[in-house]
Amino acid sequence: MAAEGRSALWRQIQADVYDHDVEVLEAEEGAAYGAALFAGVGVGQWSTVDEACDRVVRVSGTVTPVAAHVDILRARYDRFRTLYAALHPAR
């Protein structure tokens, strides 16, 4: 897993941008872990991906969005959309 995925700052930024809780998993293998779960479903270890996740994926913590950050990000995104539309008119 890339270092960014373990960064508390990066997880907070994600939670703020998404305005949604971000769950931190115990497993640090990332894509390889997901591939192993898909393989397990493929060979019949679990009947669905949801079942595989319910059985083996463990959450070690949750990062909650900070309302003040969310408000700032929304305002800045609104400004970006206005500027982008003005600088790139429809053709």
C-alpha positions as CSV (number, residue, x, y, z in Angstrom):
1,M,0.0,0.0,0.0
2,A,1.3,3.4,-0.8
3,A,2.4,5.6,2.1
4,E,-0.4,8.0,1.4
5,G,-2.9,5.4,2.5
6,R,-1.3,5.2,6.0
7,S,-1.1,9.0,6.4
8,A,-3.6,10.3,9.0
9,L,-3.6,13.7,7.2
10,W,-4.5,12.0,3.8
11,R,-7.3,10.1,5.5
12,Q,-8.6,13.3,7.0
13,I,-8.5,15.0,3.7
14,Q,-10.4,12.2,2.1
15,A,-13.1,12.3,4.8
16,D,-13.4,16.1,4.4
17,V,-13.6,16.0,0.6
18,Y,-16.1,13.1,0.6
19,D,-18.0,14.5,3.6
20,H,-18.2,10.9,4.7
21,D,-16.6,8.8,7.4
22,V,-13.5,6.9,6.1
23,E,-12.8,3.5,7.6
24,V,-9.3,2.5,8.3
25,L,-8.7,-1.2,7.8
26,E,-6.4,-3.4,9.8
27,A,-4.9,-5.0,6.7
28,E,-2.3,-2.9,4.9
29,E,-1.9,-5.0,1.8
30,G,-4.4,-2.9,-0.2
31,A,-5.0,-4.2,-3.8
32,A,-3.4,-7.6,-3.1
33,Y,-5.8,-8.1,-0.2
34,G,-8.7,-7.3,-2.4
35,A,-7.4,-9.6,-5.1
36,A,-7.1,-12.4,-2.6
37,L,-10.8,-11.9,-1.6
38,F,-11.9,-12.0,-5.2
39,A,-9.9,-15.2,-5.7
40,G,-11.5,-16.7,-2.6
41,V,-14.9,-15.9,-4.1
42,G,-13.8,-17.3,-7.5
43,V,-12.8,-20.7,-6.0
44,G,-15.9,-20.9,-3.8
45,Q,-14.4,-20.1,-0.4
46,W,-17.2,-17.5,-0.1
47,S,-20.3,-17.2,-2.2
48,T,-20.1,-13.4,-2.7
49,V,-17.7,-10.5,-2.3
50,D,-19.9,-9.1,0.4
51,E,-19.7,-12.4,2.4
52,A,-15.9,-12.4,2.0
53,C,-15.6,-8.9,3.3
54,D,-18.0,-9.6,6.2
55,R,-15.9,-12.6,7.2
56,V,-12.3,-11.2,7.0
57,V,-12.2,-7.4,6.6
58,R,-11.6,-5.7,10.0
59,V,-11.9,-2.0,10.6
60,S,-9.3,-0.6,13.0
61,G,-10.7,3.0,13.1
62,T,-12.8,5.7,11.6
63,V,-12.0,9.2,10.4
64,T,-14.9,11.6,10.6
65,P,-15.1,14.7,8.4
66,V,-14.5,18.0,10.1
67,A,-17.6,20.2,9.3
68,A,-15.5,23.4,9.0
69,H,-13.2,21.8,6.5
70,V,-16.2,20.5,4.5
71,D,-17.7,24.0,4.3
72,I,-14.4,25.5,3.1
73,L,-14.0,22.8,0.5
74,R,-17.5,23.2,-0.8
75,A,-17.1,27.0,-1.1
76,R,-13.8,26.6,-3.0
77,Y,-15.3,23.9,-5.3
78,D,-18.2,26.2,-6.1
79,R,-15.7,29.0,-6.9
80,F,-13.7,26.5,-9.1
81,R,-16.8,25.5,-11.1
82,T,-17.7,29.1,-11.7
83,L,-14.2,30.0,-12.9
84,Y,-13.9,26.9,-15.0
85,A,-17.1,27.6,-16.8
86,A,-16.1,31.2,-17.5
87,L,-12.7,30.1,-18.8
88,H,-13.9,27.2,-20.9
89,P,-17.1,28.2,-22.6
90,A,-19.2,25.5,-24.2
91,R,-18.2,24.9,-27.9
